[in-house]
Each structure stands twice: as C-alpha cells, then as structure tokens.
Amino acid sequence: MSEFFTNKPKEGESWDIVIIGSGPSAFTAAIYTTRGALSTLVIAGEKWGGQLMNTSIVDNFPGFPEGILGPDLMINMKKQAERFGAEVLTKYVTKVDFSKKVFEIFSGNDKYLTKSVIIATGALIKWLGVKGEKELIGKGVSTCAPCDAPFFKNKKVAVVGGGDSAMEEAHILTKYASEVILIHRKDLFRATEAMQERIKNNPKIKIFWNTEVTEVLGDKRLEAVKILNNKDNKSSELKLDGLFVAIGHKPDSDIFKGQLEMDDKGFILAKDFHCGTSTRGVFVAGDVLDKDYKQAIVAAGSGCIAAMEAIKFLDQNQS
C-alpha cells in the first residue's frame, strides 16, 4: 500500500509519466516522481533490476557501511518506489511513438499513454559468450574493477580487452592484485597512447597478445581459464582468482532509433545538463546516457535529475 496518494489514470487516460527501465536510475526516478505527486508507471522488463542483479557485494553505494548484495539493493529500491505509489509492470517495451503530443508506449498489444517519459534502459554488457562464463558471474567473473577490485587483494587476475576501458580496469586492479594479466585477441591495442604507456610501464601487468579466452573453469568459483593463441593455435590453461571482462557495453536503445537523437554507438544524447533529449517531455538517465562512469550511484543521481526535470516540465505544460 502506497504512502502517497497518486491517482492512477482510468482506462484510456494518460499517465503523468512512464519510466522505461528498472535499474538504479529508473527506481530513483520513480521515487522522486511519485513523491512529486505524479502518477508513475515503471515498465521494468521481465528481467528487472539491471546489471546489479548480476553483482555480489556492492561496497561503494553510500549508506551501506557493511556493503549490500546487488539484488538486495535493487529489491529495496523497487519496494521504496512502490511504497510511494509507483506501479511496476514486469513487461518489455516493444515500441514507442514520441511523435504525438501524448506519447504512446507499447508492450506487445498493450498501449500506455503518457504525458512524459524517462528512458532508463541501461546498457548491455558485452560478454565473451564462452562456456562457464555465465555460471561464474559474481563468483570471480566481473565487469567492474571499481566495484570488485578490493576483493582481489594479493590475488592473480586477468582483464580481457584492448580499449581504454580495459586499460582502466587493469590499472585499478594493480592497486590490489599481486599480478594482472591483460588478454587481448589482437597484437595492437585500440586504447589511447597515454593509456597504453601507463599499462606497458606497469611492472604488475603482463600482456598476452593474440590471445582469446575459450572457456571459464571453476566449480563454485573461478579457478582458471582456457586460452588460445590465435597465431600458433596453441591452447593452454591459466590459473586465476579473477577475470574482468572489458570488451565494451552496448546501450539498450534500439527501440528508440528514429525517435530520438543518438550518437554512433547508440547512446541517447542529452540536449542539456538536465537529462533532456531531442524530444521535449522525454528524458534520459543512467547507462543508456552515460558513456564514462557506469556506476550505480551516478545512474541514481541522473535518475533524480531526470525526475525533477520531468516534474518541472509537467508543471510548466499542464493544459
């Protein structure tokens, strides 16, 4: 039962706001829009909660001195949004139409009308897609050194990738791990020269060129990986305590193509600091916007900004 009274629209009427997504940015936005007395529908997806649902202990989210499990943090955020009156649907959005004054959001044959929208669909991690990887996510396999590096103090870890993100992950890990192996499938990095120099000059980092991870090994935790040298076609086994996958993210924005301005990688462009998009009344927050930080607290902060701007927009545009 909600603590705040927000009128749910009658059938055929529009919501004040629809939030598409279900990670920290989405539920933070929902907390603010409901407390701002907006009727709020969160279309969360069937697998809701975002990337934190694949995370073990989150130690860097303020307010939890002992840390909190990623799924527990998301459950708490969802409950808090619902406490203030947000309605959460565990469906996927399949189509949107932002060309009309009242926006239309579709989930299959169901249509939802809304006066404003916050897009908080996040980014999809690019995984290696090899045997054993999925089963050990959060059990030695990670995609976030700032989140998980302290768990690997004096341990042997590897980073897979060749861009700036992989270099940054490796650099952070050297502050904790005893040895960091950078695994790259080519013989040249695509990272900036400055980043490459920092990595190549770090005595803790060893580079495996022309190398691919073909399998992740371990029972309850990561124990080793199988690697293939794609030059001589020789396979070997590499014992590890941690594996960090840093081959990129893909913003989850495909359904908004042709509706909103994006960059060449699919990140939705904010038209000003306040999370507005190329369509008035449509706002954006979280990793579908953020190319750089990929942190839950940053996503939550942008969700707050998007919500407050949506409230302001509706206050100024009520007919």
N, C-alpha and C positions, 0 to 999 in steps of 0.2 A: 504494500500500500504506500502510495507516494505521500511525502510530507508537504509537498507544494501542490497547489491546485492549478493544473494547466488543462484547459479544455481540449479534449481530443476532438478533432473535426468529425462532423457527421458524414455519412457516406456521400460521396460526390463533392464534398468541400475540400479545401486545401489545408495542408499542414502549414504552420508558420515556417518550419524548417525541417528538411530531411538531411541527415548526416549519413554519408555513404562510407562505410568502413567500420573497424572495430578494434583498432589498436589504441595506444595511449592518446593520440591526437583526437580520435573520434570520441572516446568516452570523456575526455576532459572537456571537449567542446559541448557535449551533451549535458554535462554538469552545469556549465555556465548558461547554456540556452534555456534549460528548464528553470534554473534559478532566476533567469530573466523573464520568466512567465511566458515563454514561447512553447507552443505545442511542438513536441520534438519526436520525430521518428528516426531511429537508428536502424539502417538496413545493413546488418553486420556480416552477412555471408554465412554459409553453413559451417565453415571452419572459422570461427570468430576468434579474435584476440591478437592477431598479428604475430610478428616474429618472436615476441616474448613467450608465446606458448611453447616454443622450442628451446627455451633458455632454462638453465637450472637456477642457481642462486644469483639474484640481482643485488649487488652490493653498493651500487652507485646511484640509486634512486633516493633522494632525500626523504627523511622521515622513518627510515627503517635501519636503525643502528646495527642490528644483527643480520641485516640482509633479508630478502624475501624471495621465495620461488617465483619465477616469471609468470607461470599460470595463476598463482595466487594473487599476484599484483593485478593481473587483468580481471580476475573474478571480482576483486574488491572494487576496481574502477567501474565495472559493469553494474554491480549492486548499488554503488553510490549514484550513478546516473539514473537508475531505476527508482531509487528512493525519492528522487526529486521529480519524478513523473515522466521520464523518458520511456517510450515504448520501443522495445528492441525486437526486430524481426531477424531470425536466422535464415535469411534467404540471400541469394546473389542478385545484384542488379545486372540486368541483361541489356538494357538500352536506356538512353536518356534523350530528352528533347529540350534543349535550352533556348529554342528559337521563339517560344511563346512567352507571353507576359507571366502566365502561371506555368511554372516548369512541370514537365512530366517525367516521372521516373518509373521504369518498368522492371518487373521481376516476372519473367515468363508472360503469362496472360494478365497478370495483375498490374494495375496502373495506380500510381500515387501522385497526387497533385501537391505542389508546394510553392510557397512564395519565395523561398530562398534555399540554398543548398550549401553544405560544406562537404568537399571531397577530401576524404582521409583514407584513401585506399592503400597507402603504403607502397613498399617496393618489394619485389620478389627476389629472394636471394638466388644467385646462380650457383647451383651445387655442381659437384663433379659428376654425379649420376653413376657412381661406381658401386659395386657390391659392398655391403656392410656399412656404407656411409650413413644412410638414413637411420639405421638402428642405433648408431652411436652418437647422434647429435645430442649435445648436452652431457655426453659421457666421455669427453676427451676430444670430440669434434666440435668446432666452434667457428663462428664467422666474425667475432668481435673481440679483438685484443684489449681495448679499453675496458670491456666488461669482465673478461675472464683471465687476463694475464696473471693477476695475483695468485690464482690457483695453481700456477705452474712454476712456483719459485724453486730454483735449483733443479728444474726438470729439462728434459730434451724435447723440443717441439719443432714442428715444421710449418711453414707457410707456403701455400700454393698460389702462384700468381706472378705477374710481371709488371703490373702497373703501379701507380702511386699508392693505391690502397694497400697493396701487398707490401710495398716498402715501409709504409707507415705501421702496418701490423708488425712486421719484423722488428722495426726499431723499438716499438713499445715493449715487445716481448723480451728484448735484450736486457731490459731493466730488471727482469725477474728470472728468466730461464737461464740455465747454465750453457745451453747451446741452441742456436736457432738455425735451421736448415731452410733455405729458400729454394723451392722447387718450381722450375719454370720449363714449360714444354718447348720453348724456342732457345736460340742462342743469343738473343738480344732482348733487353728489357724495353718496354714501352713507356716507362716512367720518365720523369724529367731528369735531366743530367744531375741536378743538385741532389735529388733523392737517391739516384744511383750511386753517386760518390759517397754519400753518407753510409749506404749499405755496404759497398765494396770495401770501405776502410774500417769497418767494424770487425774487430777480431773474433767476436762471438758468433758471427754469421758466416755460414758456409753455403755456397751456391751450387746447386745441382742443375746444370744446363741440360737442355734437350731431354727432359725427364718428365714422365707422366705418372700420376698415381692411378693404379689399375684396380686396387682393392683395399678396403679398410678392414683391419683384422682386430679382433678382440671379442671377449665373451660379454662381460658386464661393463667393461671399459675398454677404451682404445689401448691396444698393446703394440701394434705395428702397422705398417702399410706395405703393400707390394708396389714396387716402382718398375717402370720400363724406360730404358734408354732408347729413344726413338731413332738414334743414329746407328747404333750397333745391334739394336733389337734384343738386348740382354735384359733379363728380369732379375730382380733381387728383392730382398726383404729388408726393410728399415725399421728398427725398433724405435718407438716414440711414446711419449707420455701425452702429447697433444698435437692436434692437427688443425690448423686455421685455414679455412678456405676463403680466398680473397680474389676471386675471379670476376667480381662485379655484382651489381644489382640492376634489376630491370624495374622501373617504375610501373606500378599496376594501373595503367592509364589508357589501355587500348579502347575501352568503350567510350572514351571522351574525345577520340580523334574526330576532327571535323566540327567539334562543338566548342573547343577551347584551344587557345594558342599554347603550343608546347615547343620545347627545344628538340634538337635532332635525336636525342636519346629517349624522348617521351616524358621528360619531367614537365609538369604543368607550370607555366610561367606565372609568377605573381607579378601583377602590374604595379604594385607599390609595396611598401614595407608591411602593410596591414593585410596581407593574405588575400587580396582581391585577385580576380582573374580577368580575362578578356571579356567576360560577360558579367554585367552588373547583377549583383544578387547571388552570384556563385563564388564561393570562397574555397581556399585550398589550404591544407595543413598536413604536417608530417612528412614522411619519407617520399611521398609522391611529388613533393616540392623540394625537399632537402637533398642536395647532391653531396654535401660535405660531411655532416656530423653523424647522422644515423644513430642518435642516442634517444632513449625513451623520454628523458627529461626535456630535450629540445622539441621532440614531437608534441609532448604535452603542452609546452609553452606556446607552440604555434596553434594548437587546438584552442587554447584560451583566447589568443589574439583573433583567430577566425570567428569564434563565437561572439566576442564583444563587437567586432565589426558587423557581423550579421544582425545583431540586436540593434545597433545604430542604424544600419541600412533600413530595417523594417520600421523603426521609429520615424525615420525621415520620409518613408514612401508609403505609409498606410493611406489608402484611399478613403 
